[in-house]
């Protein structure tokens, strides 16, 4: 499986994520390390990408459902202020 999986959410996924906490960030670039949990988020505002250690960039924007695999190191780059709902280990 890819370290980052970007797709459009189903109605069920969207409803679940809209009830979760939010996180937002102004434009910036930083190094990130994910822990042992899988994070899934619904982007509701903005644009960003993460670049994995192998140099592949995964772009996402408002309306996308994004899953980050556990134990991943990457570079986050927020291009337009981002706001997302997130959940760990979504089933």
C-alpha positions as CSV (number, residue, x, y, z in Angstrom):
1,X,0.0,0.0,0.0
2,X,1.1,3.5,-0.7
3,X,2.3,5.6,2.3
4,X,-0.4,8.2,1.4
5,X,-3.7,7.4,-0.1
6,X,-5.8,10.3,-1.6
7,X,-9.3,9.8,-2.8
8,X,-12.9,11.2,-2.6
9,X,-14.9,10.1,0.5
10,X,-18.1,8.1,0.4
11,X,-21.1,9.7,2.1
12,X,-20.6,7.3,5.1
13,X,-16.9,8.3,5.4
14,X,-17.7,12.0,5.1
15,X,-20.4,11.8,7.8
16,X,-18.0,10.0,10.2
17,X,-15.1,12.4,9.6
18,X,-17.3,15.6,9.9
19,X,-18.0,14.5,13.5
20,X,-14.3,14.3,14.4
21,X,-11.9,17.0,15.7
22,X,-10.3,19.6,13.4
23,X,-6.8,20.7,12.8
24,X,-5.7,23.7,10.8
25,X,-2.4,25.2,9.7
26,X,-1.2,28.3,7.9
27,X,1.1,27.9,4.9
28,X,4.5,26.4,6.0
29,X,6.8,23.5,5.4
30,X,8.1,21.1,8.1
31,X,9.4,17.6,8.7
32,X,6.8,15.2,10.2
33,X,7.0,11.7,11.7
34,X,3.9,9.6,12.1
35,X,3.5,7.2,15.0
36,X,2.1,3.7,15.0
37,X,-1.4,4.9,14.2
38,X,-2.9,5.3,10.8
39,X,-4.4,8.7,10.3
40,X,-7.3,9.5,8.0
41,X,-8.5,13.0,7.4
42,X,-11.1,14.9,5.4
43,X,-9.7,18.1,4.0
44,X,-12.4,20.8,4.2
45,X,-10.3,23.9,3.3
46,X,-7.0,24.6,1.6
47,X,-4.3,22.7,-0.3
48,X,-1.1,20.8,0.7
49,X,1.2,18.0,-0.2
50,X,3.4,15.6,1.7
51,X,6.7,14.4,0.2
52,X,7.8,10.9,1.3
53,X,11.4,9.9,1.8
54,X,11.5,8.4,-1.7
55,X,10.7,11.9,-3.2
56,X,7.1,11.2,-4.2
57,X,4.7,14.1,-3.6
58,X,1.0,13.4,-2.7
59,X,-1.2,16.5,-3.3
60,X,-4.6,16.9,-1.6
61,X,-7.1,19.7,-1.3
62,X,-10.6,20.5,0.0
63,X,-12.9,17.6,-0.6
64,X,-10.2,14.9,-0.5
65,X,-10.0,12.0,2.0
66,X,-6.4,11.2,2.8
67,X,-4.9,8.3,4.7
68,X,-1.4,8.4,6.1
69,X,0.2,5.1,6.9
70,X,1.8,4.4,10.3
71,X,5.5,5.1,11.0
72,X,6.0,7.3,8.0
73,X,8.5,10.1,7.8
74,X,7.7,12.9,5.3
75,X,7.8,16.6,4.6
76,X,4.5,18.5,4.9
77,X,4.0,21.6,2.8
78,X,0.8,23.6,3.3
79,X,0.3,25.7,0.2
80,X,-3.0,27.3,1.1
81,X,-4.2,27.4,4.7
82,X,-5.5,23.9,5.4
83,X,-8.3,22.7,7.7
84,X,-9.1,19.0,8.2
85,X,-11.1,16.7,10.3
86,X,-9.1,13.7,11.4
87,X,-9.4,10.2,13.0
88,X,-6.9,7.5,13.9
89,X,-7.2,3.9,12.9
90,X,-10.5,4.4,11.1
91,X,-12.3,1.1,10.4
